[in-house]
Amino acid sequence: MVCTANQCRSPVAEGLLRQRIDAFGDGLQVGSAGIMQGGVGAPPEMVRAAHAFGLDLAHHRSQAIDWTTLDETELIITMMRRHVREVVVHDVGSWSKTFTFRELVRRGRVVGARGSEESLADWVAKVHEGRMVTAMMGDDPSDDVADPMGGNPDDFDATVEILYGLVHELTDLVWPAMPS
């Protein structure tokens, strides 16, 4: 999971996805990072909003993305188009496995749930088919999960709710046998 500072969106998305996957027992590794330098805690508004969904971000410290690990990552989920662009600029080979969260879920709905014998990489390749790099130019609310920083407490709550919904939609697509 990638966002700008790894203080709000990506750690919440990581935590929510980890909750779902851990409950299923898949053993998948999930992580989060930001485009900016790390070492900063989550803002109190996000700690509070995340807590309502069972996440404890009180001791979270942001991490900068480790550009050397992109090859090893099967799927890179970003919060905004500009994060996709940033990842792909650093590693052009990551284009086929880097999506905004909303884009991934939207395209995943079109190709359908991953088959029981289908690898994650094969499903991601199907989701990627037909994508154009130019589609990631500019910002678009249909693809971007807005950053709540600087907003009011309701913005933080709304962000967690959006991410909660996206995590559940994604897990229903990638692990259709997962209990809801």
C-alpha positions in Angstrom: 0.0 0.0 0.0 1.5 3.4 -1.0 0.4 6.9 -0.2 2.1 10.2 0.2 3.4 10.2 3.7 2.4 6.8 5.1 0.6 8.5 8.0 -3.0 8.0 7.1 -4.3 6.1 4.1 -1.7 3.5 3.4 -1.3 2.3 7.0 -5.0 2.1 7.4 -5.4 0.2 4.2 -2.5 -2.1 5.3 -4.1 -2.7 8.7 -7.6 -3.4 7.3 -6.2 -5.8 4.6 -4.1 -7.5 7.2 -7.2 -8.0 9.4 -9.0 -9.7 6.6 -6.2 -11.8 5.4 -5.1 -12.9 8.9 -8.7 -14.0 9.6 -8.6 -16.1 6.5 -5.1 -17.5 7.2 -3.6 -16.9 3.8 -0.1 -15.9 5.1 0.2 -13.1 2.6 2.6 -10.3 3.5 1.1 -6.8 3.5 3.0 -3.6 4.0 2.7 0.1 3.5 5.0 3.0 2.7 5.0 6.6 1.5 6.6 8.5 -1.2 8.0 11.0 1.3 10.6 10.4 4.0 9.4 8.4 7.0 9.6 8.6 10.8 6.4 10.5 11.5 3.4 9.3 13.5 -0.2 9.1 12.4 -2.1 12.2 13.3 -4.5 11.9 16.3 -7.5 12.3 14.0 -6.5 9.2 12.0 -5.6 7.2 15.2 -9.1 7.9 16.4 -10.8 7.1 13.1 -8.8 3.9 12.6 -9.5 2.8 16.2 -13.3 2.6 15.4 -12.4 -0.1 12.9 -10.2 -2.1 15.3 -6.8 -0.6 14.2 -4.2 0.7 16.6 -2.1 3.4 14.9 -1.0 5.0 18.1 2.6 3.8 17.7 2.7 3.8 13.9 5.8 5.5 12.4 5.8 6.3 8.7 8.1 4.5 6.3 9.5 5.7 3.0 9.0 3.3 0.1 12.0 1.0 -0.5 12.5 1.3 -4.2 14.7 -1.8 -4.3 11.9 -4.2 -3.3 9.5 -3.4 -6.1 10.7 -6.4 -8.1 9.7 -8.7 -5.3 6.2 -7.3 -4.8 3.4 -9.0 -6.6 0.9 -6.1 -6.3 1.4 -2.4 -5.5 -1.8 -0.6 -4.5 -1.6 3.2 -4.3 -4.1 5.8 -3.1 -3.8 8.2 -6.0 -2.8 8.3 -9.6 0.2 10.4 -8.8 1.5 7.6 -6.6 1.2 5.2 -9.6 3.2 7.6 -11.7 5.9 7.9 -9.0 6.3 4.2 -8.6 6.4 3.6 -12.4 9.0 6.4 -12.8 11.3 4.6 -10.3 10.6 1.2 -11.9 9.0 1.0 -15.3 8.6 -2.7 -14.9 6.1 -2.1 -12.1 3.5 -0.6 -14.4 1.7 -3.9 -14.9 1.2 -4.5 -11.1 0.7 -1.0 -9.8 -2.9 0.4 -9.5 -4.8 2.9 -7.5 -7.0 1.1 -5.1 -10.2 2.2 -6.8 -8.9 1.4 -10.2 -7.9 -2.1 -9.1 -11.3 -2.9 -7.6 -13.1 -1.4 -10.6 -11.1 -3.3 -13.1 -11.2 -6.4 -10.9 -15.0 -6.3 -11.0 -14.9 -6.4 -14.8 -12.6 -9.4 -15.0 -14.3 -11.2 -12.1 -13.0 -13.0 -9.1 -9.8 -14.9 -9.1 -10.2 -18.5 -9.9 -9.3 -21.2 -7.3 -6.4 -22.4 -9.4 -5.4 -18.9 -10.6 -2.3 -17.3 -9.2 -2.4 -13.7 -7.9 0.0 -12.7 -10.6 -2.2 -14.2 -13.3 -5.3 -12.4 -11.9 -3.3 -9.1 -11.7 -2.2 -9.6 -15.3 -5.8 -10.0 -16.4 -6.8 -6.9 -14.5 -3.9 -5.0 -16.2 -4.9 -6.0 -19.7 -5.8 -3.0 -21.9 -4.6 -0.3 -19.5 -3.0 2.8 -20.9 -0.3 4.7 -19.2 -1.9 7.9 -20.4 -5.0 7.1 -18.3 -2.9 7.8 -15.2 -2.3 11.4 -16.2 -3.8 14.0 -13.9 -5.9 13.4 -10.8 -9.3 11.8 -10.8 -11.7 11.3 -7.9 -12.9 8.1 -9.5 -9.4 6.7 -9.0 -8.0 8.7 -6.1 -8.7 8.2 -2.4 -8.2 11.8 -1.1 -5.8 12.6 1.6 -7.6 13.7 4.8 -4.6 15.6 6.2 -5.6 19.2 6.9 -9.3 18.3 6.9 -11.8 18.0 9.7 -12.4 14.8 11.7 -15.2 13.7 9.4 -12.7 13.6 6.5 -10.6 11.1 8.5 -13.7 9.0 9.3 -14.8 9.0 5.6 -11.3 8.0 4.5 -11.3 4.9 6.8 -14.8 4.0 5.6 -13.8 4.2 2.0 -10.7 2.1 2.6 -12.8 -0.4 4.6 -15.1 -0.8 1.6 -12.3 -1.1 -0.9 -10.5 -3.8 1.2 -13.7 -5.9 1.4 -14.3 -5.6 -2.3 -10.7 -6.5 -3.1 -10.7 -9.5 -0.8 -14.0 -10.7 -2.3 -12.3 -10.6 -5.7 -8.9 -12.0 -4.9 -10.0 -14.5 -2.2 -13.6 -15.3 -3.1 -13.6 -18.3 -0.7 -12.8 -15.9 2.2 -15.6 -15.8 4.8 -17.3 -12.3 4.8 
